[in-house]
Amino acid sequence: MHIKLQLPKGFLDAEKRCGYQVTADMKKVWAVELDLLYEFQRVANKHNIKYIANGGTMLGAVRHKGFIPWDDDIDIMMMRDEYDRLCQIAPKEFEHPYFFQTEYTEPGSFRCHAQLRNSETTAIIKSEQNGSCTFNQGIFIDIFPLDAVPDEEAEWQKESKKAQKIYERMYHLSNLSSLYQTDKSAQHHILKKLLHQIGNPIFGALAHYYFQKYEIECKKYNHIQTKKISLYCWGYKYKKLHRDRADHLETILMDFEFLKVPICKNYDHALTQVFGDWHKYVIGGSLHGETFFDTEKSYTYYIKNPHMINAKA
C-alpha cells in the first residue's frame, strides 16, 4: 500500500468486531483512509482549519472508538469559510499520492464537496465503473462544507426548490459531459456517446456554470447566524441533514482507531438528531456496498481495463 502512516502491529489482520467479520481487505481500505485522515489533519493543523467528524465517523468514534465495523469511509465537515480556506491552500499542500479533488481542481468530477484521494489506489462507485469517467478515483475521505439554513420554513422551502432546480440542471449536463449511468439500453448508450463526442466541451462548461450558481445559493445565508446549518451539497433536498448550530460550537477529541478526531461536545444530541437512537445498530447497515476498492492498483488501471472490475469482484 502507498501510505506514509505507521500502522500498529496486527492492524491489517482480519478480526470480528461487534459480531461482524472485518476482512483483511477492508482493513487495508481502512488503513488507506486513516492515512488520508492523518495527512488531512497535518494540513488542517498547520493552517488552523477547524473541522469536525461527520455522520458515521462521529458515530464510530463515540460508539466504537473507530470505524463502525461495517462502514467503509471517513467523513469530515467544516463551516464554509473554513472549507473555502482549505480549498485555497490544498493544491499547494497535498502532494502525490495525495490529491485534493473539487470541481475546481478537477473539472467534471461534480461532487459538490471535496475529497482527499490516494492516487495510487482505486475506489470507483458503481455508476462510474464503465471506464468512461477519467477523473481521479483513488480511495478517498469526504470533506463537506456546512452552510447556514434560513430560519423561516417558508423561506427555506422557497430556496430549497430554487437550489434543487439549479442542482438538477448541473447534474443532467454533467451526465451528458461525463457519460454517467450508461447502464441503460444500448441505443441510449450510443446516443449518449454521440452527444458526448459532439458536445462535451459545451455540456461540461454549462455544468460547471450551474455548479458555481449552486454554490452561490448554498452560501446565501452564511452572513446570518441562523439556528440551523446543513451539508448543503445535499441539504436543500434532504432536511434530515440540517443540524443545530449550537451543537457545533464546542468540540472534544475522541479516539478513532489509533488516531483522534474532533467531534461535537454535545454529541448525544447531535447524533440523536441524525440517527435517532444511535446506541442501537443494524449490522451491515453502513456499508456503501457497490464501491469497487483496490488498495494496490491505481484507478488509472481500471479506467483502461474496466472489464477487470467484474473479473476481480
LUMLO-941332 format. One record per residue: residue in one letter; x, y, z of N, C-alpha, C in turn; residue number from 1. Coordinates in steps of 0.02 Angstrom, whole numbers, m for minus. Each point is the difference from the previous one (the first is absolute). Example, Ala and Ser with C-alpha at 12.3 -4.5 7.8 and 13.67 -1.06 7.14 Angstrom:
  rest     n_x     n_y     n_z    ca_x    ca_y    ca_z     c_x     c_y     c_z   nr
     A     660    m284     390     m45      59       0      45      60       0    1
     S     m18      53     m36      42      59       3     m39      55      37    2
This chain:
  rest     n_x     n_y     n_z    ca_x    ca_y    ca_z     c_x     c_y     c_z   nr
     M      42     m60       0     m42      60       0      43      63       0    1
     H     m23      51     m35      38      62      m6     m24      49      55    2
     I      22     m11      61     m18      43      56      62      18      41    3
     K      m3      55      36      55      23      42     m11     m18      73    4
     L     m63      m8      19     m18     m10      70      27     m67      26    5
     Q      30       3      59      24     m61      33     m58     m36      33    6
     L     m14     m61     m20     m57     m37      26      20     m40      62    7
     P     m44      m5      49      15     m43      58       6     m73     m22    8
     K      40     m37      36       9     m70     m15     m66     m37       2    9
     G     m15     m38     m52     m61     m40      m3     m61      37     m25   10
     F       7      64     m16     m60      38     m21     m31     m28     m63   11
     L      40     m26     m45     m25     m25     m64     m30     m70       4   12
     D       3     m31      58     m28     m67       8     m76       2       0   13
     A     m31     m50     m30     m72      m7       4     m20     m10      73   14
     E     m58      26      18     m24     m10      69     m75       7       3   15
     K     m29     m25      54     m72       6      10     m12      57      50   16
     R     m42      48     m20     m19      56      44     m76       3       4   17
     C     m25       1      60     m73       4      11     m38     m54     m39   18
     G      30     m58      m5     m32     m55     m36       6       3     m75   19
     Y      39      49     m25       7       9     m73      72     m15     m19   20
     Q       8     m39     m53      67     m18     m23      28      55     m44   21
     V      52      33      24      35      51     m40      57     m36     m36   22
     T      m2       0     m66      49     m38     m39      68      37      m2   23
     A      51     m37     m18      66      30      m9       0      51     m57   24
     D     m40     m14     m52      m5      48     m55     m30      66      23   25
     M     m53      m4      41     m30      62      25      47      37      47   26
     K      40     m38      38      49      31      44      50      41     m42   27
     K      18     m24     m59      45      37     m44     m33      65     m23   28
     V     m64      m3     m16     m37      60     m20      m1      49      58   29
     W     m15     m24      60       1      42      60      69      33       8   30
     A      53     m38     m11      67      26       9      14      58     m47   31
     V     m21      m8     m63      10      55     m49     m41      61      21   32
     E     m61     m10      24     m42      56      21      27      34      62   33
     L      27     m39      47      30      30      59      63      39     m18   34
     D      37     m24     m49      58      37     m25     m22      67     m31   35
     L     m55      m1     m37     m27      61     m29     m23      48      55   36
     L     m32     m27      52     m21      41      56      60      32      34   37
     Y      52     m40      10      61      25      32      32      56     m40   38
     E       2      m8     m66      27      52     m44     m43      62       1   39
     F     m67     m10      m1     m46      57       5      11      37      66   40
     Q       7     m36      54      11      32      65      65      40       2   41
     R      51     m26     m33      63      37      m3     m10      69     m30   42
     V     m36       3     m56     m12      63     m34     m48      44      40   43
     A     m54     m29      26     m48      38      38      32      31      62   44
     N      40     m38      35      34      25      60      51      54     m17   45
     K      35      m9     m54      50      49     m22     m32      68     m13   46
     H     m60       0     m28     m33      63     m19     m58      18      47   47
     N      m4     m35      56     m52      14      50     m70      m2     m30   48
     I     m13     m50     m40     m66      m9     m30     m42     m44      47   49
     K     m57      25      20     m43     m36      47     m46     m47     m38   50
     Y      m4     m61      24     m41     m51     m32     m28     m46      53   51
     I     m45     m44     m22     m33     m46      47     m19     m63     m37   52
     A       1     m57      35     m22     m63     m31     m75       4     m14   53
     N     m20     m31     m55     m70       2     m21     m30     m70      m4   54
     G     m65      m3      10     m38     m61     m13      26     m62      34   55
     G      12     m52     m41      23     m64      26      68       3      32   56
     T      41      50     m20      66       6      31      m6      25      72   57
     M     m44      49      11     m12      23      68     m32     m56      41   58
     L     m49     m33     m29     m33     m55      35      50     m56      16   59
     G      44     m15     m47      50     m53      12      47      19      56   60
     A      20      65       2      46      22      52     m32      m7      69   61
     V     m64      17       6     m34      m2      65     m16     m73      19   62
     R     m27     m37     m46     m27     m67      17      52     m55      m5   63
     H      49       7     m46      47     m54     m13      73      20       9   64
     K      12      64      15      68      26       5      39     m10     m65   65
     G     m35       0     m55      30      m9     m65     m53      m9     m52   66
     F      16     m36     m53     m49     m14     m52     m60     m39      28   67
     I     m60      15     m22     m55     m47       8      23     m63     m38   68
     P      m2     m58      30      31     m60     m30     m22     m13     m73   69
     W     m61      19     m17     m25     m13     m68      m1      64     m42   70
     D      39      50      19       5      62     m39      63      m2     m42   71
     D       1      41     m53      57      m2     m45      23      69     m23   72
     D     m15      52      41      25      66     m19       8      45      61   73
     I      31      58     m12       9      51      51     m29      66     m26   74
     D     m39      33      42     m32      63     m19      20      55      48   75
     I      19      58     m28      19      59      37     m45      58     m23   76
     M     m16      46      46     m38      59     m20      30      62      34   77
     M     m13      58     m30      25      64      27     m43      56     m27   78
     M      m1      56      35     m37      57     m24      28      24     m67   79
     R     m42      31     m40      19      18     m68      62      45      m3   80
     D       7      46      47      59      44      m3      64     m40      10   81
     E      m2     m50      45      58     m44      10      11     m43     m63   82
     Y     m54     m24     m29       3     m41     m61      31      39     m57   83
     D     m21      62      m9      27      42     m54      75      12      10   84
     R      19       9      63      71      11      15      40     m64     m16   85
     L     m28     m58      18      32     m63     m16       9      m8     m75   86
     C     m52      16     m38       3      m6     m73      54      44     m30   87
     Q      13      57      31      51      46     m25      71     m27      11   88
     I      11     m30      58      69     m22      16      14     m72     m22   89
     A     m52     m39     m11       8     m72     m12      45     m17     m60   90
     P      m8      33     m57      42     m20     m58      74       6      13   91
     K      20      45      45      71       8      15      24     m46      57   92
     E     m47     m23      40      18     m40      60       2     m75     m12   93
     F     m46     m25     m42      m5     m72     m10      40     m21     m61   94
     E      47     m45      11      43     m24     m54     m13     m75     m12   95
     H      17     m22     m60     m10     m70     m19      27     m47      54   96
     P     m39     m52      17     m60     m25     m33     m65      33      22   97
     Y       4      50      44     m61      33      24     m25      50     m51   98
     F     m65       0     m11     m30      47     m48     m64      28      29   99
     F      m3      67       4     m59      35      26     m45      15     m59  100
     Q     m59     m30       0     m44       3     m58     m63      41      14  101
     T      m9      50     m41     m64      37      m3     m15      12     m73  102
     E     m56      30     m14     m17      17     m69      50      50     m28  103
     Y      34      37      43      49      50     m23      69     m31     m12  104
     T      19     m48      39      65     m32     m11      m4     m54     m54  105
     E     m60     m26     m11      m9     m51     m53     m70       7     m29  106
     P      m9      45     m48     m66      11     m31     m29     m65     m28  107
     G     m63     m11      14     m34     m60     m24     m13     m51      54  108
     S      29       9      60     m12     m48      54     m68      13      33  109
     F     m22      62       4     m68      20      22     m23     m36      63  110
     R      38       8      55     m20     m30      62     m36      49      47  111
     C       8      65     m11     m28      52      43      31       2      69  112
     H      49     m41      12      41       3      60      70     m25     m18  113
     A      46       7      45      69     m20     m15      12     m73      20  114
     Q      49     m29     m33      24     m66      19      76       0      m2  115
     L      31     m25      52      72     m10      m1      12     m73     m19  116
     R      37     m10     m54       8     m67     m29      73     m22       1  117
     N       9     m66      m1      65     m30     m10       2     m25     m73  118
     S      41      33     m41       1     m13     m72      28     m67     m20  119
     E      33     m35      47      28     m65     m16     m47     m57      19  120
     T     m62      16      16     m50     m50      19     m63      10     m42  121
     T     m51     m41      14     m62       2     m39     m61      m4      45  122
     A     m49      45     m12     m66      m3      31     m49      28     m50  123
     I     m31     m44     m38     m44      21     m55     m72     m20      16  124
     I     m45      51       3     m70     m15      14     m32     m33     m60  125
     K     m56     m34      10     m30     m42     m52     m14      37     m64  126
     S     m28      61       4     m20      36     m60      60      24     m42  127
     E      61      m8      28      60      23     m36      46     m59     m17  128
     Q     m26     m61       4      42     m59     m10       6     m22     m73  129
     N     m23      42     m46       5     m19     m71      63      28     m33  130
     G      41      36      38      63      27     m26      m7      66     m35  131
     S     m60      29      m3     m10      62     m37      20      62      39  132
     C       1      m6      66      18      58      42      74      m2      15  133
     T      36      50     m24      73      m3       3      30      42      56  134
     F     m42      31      42      27      39      55      26     m47      54  135
     N      37      28      48      32     m39      52     m52     m39      41  136
     Q       9     m65       5     m46     m44      36      38     m45      49  137
     G      50      31      32      34     m36      53     m42      m4      63  138
     I      20     m43      46     m35      m5      65       1      70      32  139
     F     m54      17      35     m11      69      20     m28       6      71  140
     I       5      61      26     m42      21      56     m41      60     m25  141
     D     m61       7      25     m44      55     m20       8      59      46  142
     I       0      60     m28       5      62      38     m58      46     m21  143
     F     m47      11      46     m62      36     m16       0      70      28  144
     P     m25      49     m40     m10      67      27     m68       5      36  145
     L      m2      39      53     m62      14      36     m22      71     m14  146
     D     m64       9     m18     m27      66     m15     m61      14      44  147
     A     m15      64       6     m57      22      40     m66     m15     m35  148
     V     m49     m20      40     m67     m14     m24     m47      56      23  149
     P     m41      29     m44     m47      52      22     m46     m25      55  150
     D     m12      43      50     m41     m20      57     m73      m9     m16  151
     E     m26      40     m46     m71      m3     m18     m13     m59     m47  152
     E     m49     m41      18     m16     m60     m39     m19      18     m72  153
     A     m41      52      m8     m23      19     m67      60      22     m44  154
     E      46      36      31      59      22     m37      44     m58     m19  155
     W       8     m48      47      39     m60     m16     m30     m39     m57  156
     Q     m67      m8       1     m33     m37     m53      11      33     m68  157
     K      m5      66      m1      10      38     m62      71      m9     m25  158
     E      49       9      44      70      m5     m20      18     m72     m18  159
     S     m31     m47      34      12     m71     m13     m19     m17     m72  160
     K     m58      22     m21     m23     m14     m68      44      33     m52  161
     K      20      62      14      43      36     m46      68     m34      m8  162
     A      30     m18      57      66     m33      m2      m4     m68     m33  163
     Q     m55     m36      13      m6     m66     m29      m6       2     m76  164
     K     m33      50     m26      m5       7     m73      69      12     m31  165
     I      40      42      34      67      13     m24      42     m64       3  166
     Y      m6     m37      55      38     m61       8     m19     m51     m54  167
     E     m64      m6     m14     m23     m49     m50      25      17     m70  168
     R       2      65     m16      28      21     m64      74     m18      m4  169
     M      36      14      54      71     m18       2      10     m75      m9  170
     Y     m41     m39      36       7     m73      m3     m12     m27     m70  171
     H     m54      23     m32     m17     m25     m66      53      19     m52  172
     L      27      61       6      52      22     m46      65     m39      12  173
     S      17     m12      63      60     m39      15      m9     m72     m23  174
     N     m61     m25       3     m16     m67     m24      17      m7     m74  175
     L     m15      52     m38      15      m1     m71      74       8     m13  176
     S      33      39      43      71      15     m13      47     m55      24  177
     S     m23     m42      47      46     m50      28     m25     m72      m7  178
     L     m55     m11     m37     m25     m67     m13     m18     m39      63  179
     Y     m28      34      50     m23     m35      60     m59     m46     m17  180
     Q      m7     m53      40     m59     m43      m1     m15     m28     m69  181
     T      49     m32     m30      m9     m28     m67     m27     m71       2  182
     D     m29     m20      57     m26     m68       7     m72      m4     m23  183
     K     m17      38     m52     m68      m2     m27       2     m39     m66  184
     S     m47      14     m45      m3     m38     m63      60      16     m44  185
     A      16     m46     m45      56      11     m46     m11      61     m43  186
     Q     m64      11     m20     m16      58     m41      13      64      38  187
     H     m19       1      63      11      58      43      75      13       6  188
     H      38     m53       8      72       7       7      31      30     m63  189
     I     m20     m24     m58      27      25     m63     m16      74     m10  190
     L     m64      18      14     m21      69      m6      40      45      48  191
     K       8     m24      60      36      39      50      73       8     m20  192
     K      30     m52     m27      69       3     m21       9      51     m57  193
     L     m49       0     m46       2      48     m55      m5      72      26  194
     L     m47      11      47      m7      66      30      64      20      36  195
     H      30     m48      34      62      12      37      56      24     m47  196
     Q       7     m35     m57      53      16     m47     m11      69     m33  197
     I     m63      15     m14     m14      63     m35       0      59      49  198
     G     m33      m9      57     m13      58      42      33       0      68  199
     N      49     m45      11      30      m3      67      27      66      26  200
     P      37      39     m40      26      64      26     m56      47      20  201
     I     m53       2     m40     m56      45      15     m38     m24      62  202
     F     m17     m64       3     m36     m27      57      42       8      64  203
     G      65     m13      m6      43       6      59       3      71      26  204
     A       6      48     m46       3      70      20     m66      23      32  205
     L     m56     m22     m28     m65      18      28     m10     m32      68  206
     A      21     m62       7      m7     m34      65      42      36      53  207
     H      60      21     m19      43      36      47     m32      67      19  208
     Y     m32      33     m48     m34      64      14     m55     m10      52  209
     Y     m41     m53      m8     m53     m13      48      27     m24      67  210
     F      58     m34      m1      32     m17      63      17      63      39  211
     Q      27      50     m33      17      63      33     m63      35      26  212
     K     m54      m2     m40     m63      30      22     m27     m36      62  213
     Y       7     m66       1     m25     m38      57      40      17      63  214
     E      66       7      m6      40      19      58     m20      70      26  215
     I     m16      45     m45     m22      67      21     m63      m5      41  216
     E     m47     m43     m22     m61     m10      38      14     m31      68  217
     C      46     m47       2      18     m32      64      26      51      51  218
     K      37      50     m24      32      49      44     m45      59      18  219
     K     m60       0     m26     m43      60       1     m12      28      70  220
     Y      m5     m43      51     m18      23      67      59      m3      49  221
     N      59      m9     m25      57      m9      45      20      63      38  222
     H     m27      57     m18      14      62      37     m47       7      60  223
     I     m46     m48       8     m49       1      55      14     m59      47  224
     Q      m4      13      65       9     m53      50     m66     m37      10  225
     T     m19     m40     m50     m63     m37       3       5     m56      52  226
     K     m58     m26      20      m1     m53      50      24     m67     m30  227
     K     m13      m9     m64      17     m63     m33      56      10     m50  228
     I      41     m52      m7      49      m4     m53     m10     m67     m35  229
     S      29      m6     m60     m13     m61     m37      58     m18     m47  230
     L       5     m64     m15      43     m23     m54     m36      19     m65  231
     Y      10      60     m23     m42      26     m54      15     m32     m68  232
     C      53     m39      m4       9     m36     m63     m59     m48     m12  233
     W     m34     m20      55     m61     m39      m6     m57      31      40  234
     G      16      48      43     m48      22      50     m63      33     m24  235
     Y       1      30     m60     m61      31     m25     m54     m53     m12  236
     K      22     m58     m20     m48     m53     m16     m19     m41      61  237
     Y      48     m11      46     m11     m43      57       3      39      65  238
     K     m57      16      28      m3      39      60      32     m36      60  239
     K       3     m65      m3      29     m39      55      75      15       8  240
     L      30      31     m50      71      18       4      11      67      34  241
     H     m53      33      22       7      62      37      23     m16      71  242
     R      44      42      27      26     m10      67     m11      64      41  243
     D      m2      m7      66      m3      58      44      69      32       4  244
     R       4      64     m17      64      35       2      32      m5      70  245
     A     m42       5      52      25       0      69      40     m62      16  246
     D     m18     m57     m30      37     m62      14      71       1     m26  247
     H      14      45     m48      65      m2     m34      47      56      23  248
     L     m20      36      52      42      56      24      58     m24      42  249
     E      m8     m56      36      54     m27      40      14     m72     m21  250
     T      64     m17      m1      19     m68     m19      44     m32      53  251
     I       4     m65      m2      46     m38      42      35     m51     m45  252
     L      59     m23      22      36     m51     m37     m22     m69      23  253
     M      m8     m44     m48     m22     m68      14      45     m49     m38  254
     D      15     m57      30      39     m51     m34     m36     m24     m63  255
     F      40      m9     m53     m26     m31     m61      55     m48     m25  256
     E     m10     m64      14      52     m50      m9      62      24      40  257
     F      57      10     m32      60      22      36      14      74     m11  258
     L     m48      36     m30       3      73      m7     m52      31      45  259
     K      m7      66      m3     m53      36      35     m34      47     m48  260
     V     m66      10      10     m37      46     m42     m42      46      45  261
     P     m10      63     m20     m45      44      37     m73     m16     m16  262
     I     m42      m2      51     m71     m12      m9     m38      53      41  263
     C     m66       4      m9     m41      46      39       5     m17      74  264
     K      12      51      41      m1     m11      72     m69     m25      22  265
     N     m52      28     m31     m68     m23      12     m18     m55     m49  266
     Y      41     m52      m2      m8     m51     m51     m64     m41       7  267
     D     m25      m8      61     m61     m39       8     m58      31     m38  268
     H      m9      66       7     m54      34     m35      14       0     m75  269
     A      62      13     m19      18       3     m71     m12     m68     m34  270
     L      20     m54      32     m10     m67     m29     m73     m20      m1  271
     T     m36      18      53     m72     m15       3     m37      35     m57  272
     Q      20      61     m14     m32      38     m54       9     m34     m68  273
     V      56     m32      m9      15     m32     m64     m23     m72      m3  274
     F      12     m38      54     m10     m73      m1     m58     m24      42  275
     G     m31      44      40     m51     m24      47      35     m33      59  276
     D     m22     m61      18      32     m36      55      66     m30     m26  277
     W      53      40       7      64     m19     m30      35     m56      38  278
     H     m25     m17      60      30     m55      38     m15     m68     m33  279
     K     m57      m3     m35     m19     m62     m34      30       1     m71  280
     Y      13     m60     m26      27      m1     m68     m22     m63     m36  281
     V       2       6     m67     m15     m56     m44      65     m22     m33  282
     I      21     m60      13      64     m24     m28      m3       2     m76  283
     G      50      32     m30       3       6     m73     m36      60     m26  284
     G     m31      40      44     m42      55     m24      36      60     m26  285
     S      66       6      10      37      60     m21      43     m11     m62  286
     L       2     m59     m26      42     m13     m58     m28      37     m62  287
     H      44      31     m39     m21      32     m62      m9     m52     m55  288
     G      28     m59      11     m17     m57     m42      36      m3     m66  289
     E     m24      36     m50      20     m14     m68      61      40     m23  290
     T      40      25      46      64      31     m17      52     m55     m10  291
     F      37       5     m54      53     m48     m13      66      27      27  292
     F      31     m37      46      63      21      31      58     m43     m24  293
     D      57      33      m7      64     m36      m9      54      43      33  294
     T      31     m25      51      51      38      36      69      m6     m31  295
     E       7     m43     m50      66     m12     m30       8      30     m69  296
     K     m54       8     m37       3      26     m69     m33      69      m4  297
     S      28      43     m43     m29      65     m12     m64      m5     m40  298
     Y     m45      47      11     m63       4     m38      13       4     m75  299
     T      59      27     m20      14       7     m71       1     m67     m36  300
     Y      20     m53      35       0     m67     m29     m71     m21     m18  301
     Y     m48      14      45     m69     m22     m11     m38      44     m49  302
     I      23      62      m8     m29      42     m53      18     m29     m68  303
     K      61     m24      m6      22     m30     m63     m27     m71      m8  304
     N     m14     m34      55     m23     m70      m2     m62      m9      44  305
     P     m56      33     m17     m60      m4      43     m27     m71       8  306
     H      14     m44     m48     m24     m68       5      32     m37      59  307
     M      58      25      23      35     m33      55     m34      11      67  308
     I     m45      50       3     m37      11      62     m44     m59      15  309
     N     m38     m22     m49     m44     m59       8      41     m63       8  310
     A      56      m3     m35      43     m60       3      27      m8      71  311
     K      21      55      30      28      m4      68     m54     m10      52  312
     A     m58      33     m11     m54      m6      48     m27     m71       2  313
